[in-house]
């Protein structure tokens, strides 16, 4: 109601009040009461009071109406910022959820497919341009996508305005489109594949910002309502899982597989079983001797661990369940368990006069923490063992992906006189650069496929080159997984000396290490260390 109408409305109310009061007084004083000065004053007072009260009530009504209108105006102005991502100006996941709920409730027979996608090479943009500049490039990226599919009526619109907005932004760099499959006359996957290719083609070959340009590559994860879930959150989560799996398997378009749900449940059950076995110390440790084949000298042992999952006959090695242990949060405790076993075994060996190294594997980069170094130092003092008798083994993959923090932890370990060994060494230039910089004490190569005939010439050539290379670098090279005499003969023919595998022993239980040493020294008396004869003799 505008002010002009309010003015006349107030006048009308006052006139009505005057007429009503006049009629009332006329009725009272016409026959029953005498008309005097008191009656006239009362009449005027009543008229003024009623007019003032009418003006006051109308003013309050106008003020509340004005405030309501202002609040409505503010909510409209802020609605866009509440429902849209500030970087790309696209609807947020919450706004997409509301739009999807409206579409689902409008017709229960609708079928939709959620397509979650992301630019897989955008991380380098953040590192090169910084987040502020990369956000501008991301805005350009979102604009190109929206312009290309704006007229595709099969896609759900997430916008609050009449103009359709068919893309929403999820967390991180993930985006969402929802495709209506209800009236599709073709195969679902063919239609969705066409949509994904359309989205991929909508991005220019080279998007530029100032003097920087980048070619965006998109990866897609797809989940279909009904088949892969019923509610919005479940479908979106499954599409995101499909995207992650596609990135892992390097597939541009990946569809959610319902079997992965049961697989995930199995994985969770395995994590719980492994966590329980680690806490109850039900894992089995054993030692793999490392021997110089020329003189049968024992140069050390590698501590390995087996996990018998659900009392299975064939155990799993550390490399087969370390990732599971890491995901369950028990890898650190597993490593401490292995270190405890190594130190107790070293203590037993020292008591009988045998001073050999034992290597323990750190299977993940996440283990390289200051707490682990402090724990090792504490154990060295507790058992009164020199650091040179402990060797930390890590794979070449962990070495190459090592951050500055990992390198700093390795330096701390070396400051305790602890040796470092690299397993599965490939001899690549990058690996050699790390070996030279970090002063590695031992290298290991897998000789499982090594033969003494003309087969596997490439593997033999690589192994031969590594033997020659490590000899020139004066770094001990251990051939591992030598389980056959044929592999042993081939390795020795190339100049290799240090071997580890079933040909020496499939694995000695730490509690029986003294018995095995006694048998070994009786069989090879020349290998008894001359400086300290073991007390078992």
Buried (B, 14 or more C-beta within 10 A) or exposed (E): EEEEEBEEEBEEBBEEBBEEBEEEBEEEBEEEEEEEEEBEEEBEEBBEEBBEEBEEEBEEEEEEEEEEEEEEEEEEEEEBEEBBBEBBBBBBBEBBBBBBEEBBEEEEEBBBBBBBBBBBEBEEBBEEBEEEBBBEBBBBBBEBBBEBBBEBEBBBBBBBEEEBBBBBBBEEBBBBBBBBBEEBEEEBEEBBBEBBBEBBEBBEEEBEBEEEEBEBEBBBBBBBBEBBBEEBEBBBBBBBBBBBBBBEEEBBBBBBBEEBBEEEEEBEEBBEBBBEBBEEEEBBBBBBBBBBBEEBBBBBBBBBBBBBBEEEEEBBEBEEBBEBBBBBEBBBBBBBBBBBBBBBBBEBBBEBBBBBBBBBBBBBBEBBBEEBBEBBBEBBEEBEBEBEBBBBBBBBEBBEEBEEEBBBBBEBBBEBEBBBBBBBBBBEEEBBEBBEEBEBBBBBBBBEEBBBEEEBEEBBEBBBEBBEBBBEEEBBBBBBBBBBEBBBBBBBEBEBBBBBBEBBBEBBEBEEBBEBBBEBBEEBEEBBBEEEEBEEE
